[in-house]
Amino acid sequence: MAVPTLQSQRFRQEREADWAMLDTRLRRIERDGAAVLDDQQLLSIPVLYRAALSSLSVARATSLDHELIDYLESLCARAYFFVYGTRSTFFQRAGRFFVRDWPRAARALWRETALAGLLMALGALVAYALVRQDPDWFYAFIPSQIGDGRDPSATTEFLRSTLYEAKPQGLPFFATFLFTHNAQIALVAFALGFAFCIPSAFLMIYNGCMVGAMFALFVPHGLGFQLGGWLFIHGTTELFAAGLAGAAGMRIGWAVAFPGDKSRMDAVGEAGRDGATVMFGVVIMLFTAGLLEGLGRQMIRADGVRYFIALAMALAWAGYFYWPRRLANGRR
């Protein structure tokens, strides 16, 4: 038993200074960041890492004591993450998400997003036509307990009051319902997209049906323009978010049905990663829509200002996602 012990001690004595140097520099980086080291010290870390890795290989091959092997494994693992791992801060990762990852993922879904928009528009047109032809169809799209008096029997004065009063009857509840509804639509449309796109497409149509049914109620009273301002001040953001969620779900469903040259699992995995990036951004868009709905719409009564904000938000989102930009690597 004495021979391995002597070998271990000699092995440690010959190399321990380099291990200690690597350990000290890694500790300083872990505590204060890489900026605390000068260029020469930083460049020495990969060299010290390779030397420690070689020592670990020798220690394993010659069956030296386990404590030494455990120490070298830990040291090499820490050095590996510095040499090969990402060393970005939270703010750097957040900046990369907003500047590159989210717009890229959304831009890759432009076909599905356009389709989701068309499906919502189709649902709105169909619901509008059905309700105008037979007002009883309204209850098929807007439950009576949600409308809270906004139904085909409502008077013009009552409907107008719901658009402009500071705290009209039922308006906060209906506004909360719209936000919650669109958030649920977005999440469910993404989650169920794997079923060959069908649930996602259906939810996009139904989302449009609710909008169409509301317009069919207000237009005969001469309040269609006013309803548009009330709805779209936050709706351009909220409906855009719902469309992106539906697009992400449909991309997954398309990958399930038509994986192309990739295996089905690889195709779905790639679509799921892009979809998850988009959905994280969708949450941000829904939060923004909630602020516009809960604050802006209640404080702003002028139709023109409401429409201006709605158009500005729509153009801002479209420009953010689809305006050509050159990335650091020269790609667009």
Sequence and secondary structure as in RCSB ss.txt:
>XXXX:A:sequence
MAVPTLQSQRFRQEREADWAMLDTRLRRIERDGAAVLDDQQLLSIPVLYRAALSSLSVARATSLDHELIDYLESL
CARAYFFVYGTRSTFFQRAGRFFVRDWPRAARALWRETALAGLLMALGALVAYALVRQDPDWFYAFIPSQIGDGR
DPSATTEFLRSTLYEAKPQGLPFFATFLFTHNAQIALVAFALGFAFCIPSAFLMIYNGCMVGAMFALFVPHGLGF
QLGGWLFIHGTTELFAAGLAGAAGMRIGWAVAFPGDKSRMDAVGEAGRDGATVMFGVVIMLFTAGLLEGLGRQMI
RADGVRYFIALAMALAWAGYFYWPRRLANGRR
>XXXX:A:secstr
 HHHHHHHHHHHHHHHHHHHHHHHHHHHHHHH GGGS HHHHHHHHHHHHHHHHHHHHHHHTT  HHHHHHHHHH
HHHHHHHHHS    HHHHHHHIIIIIHHHHHHHTHHHHHHHHHHHHHHHHHHHHHHHH GGGHHHHS HHHHTT 
STT  HHHHHHHHH SS TTHHHHHHHHHHHHHHHHHHHHHTTTTTTHHHHHHHHHHHHHHHHHHHHHGGGT HH
HHHHHHHHHHHHHHHHHHHHHHHHHHHHHHHH  TTS HHHHHHHHHHHHHHHHHHHHHHHHHHHHIIIIIHHH 
  HHHHHHHHHHHHHHHHHHHHS    TTS  
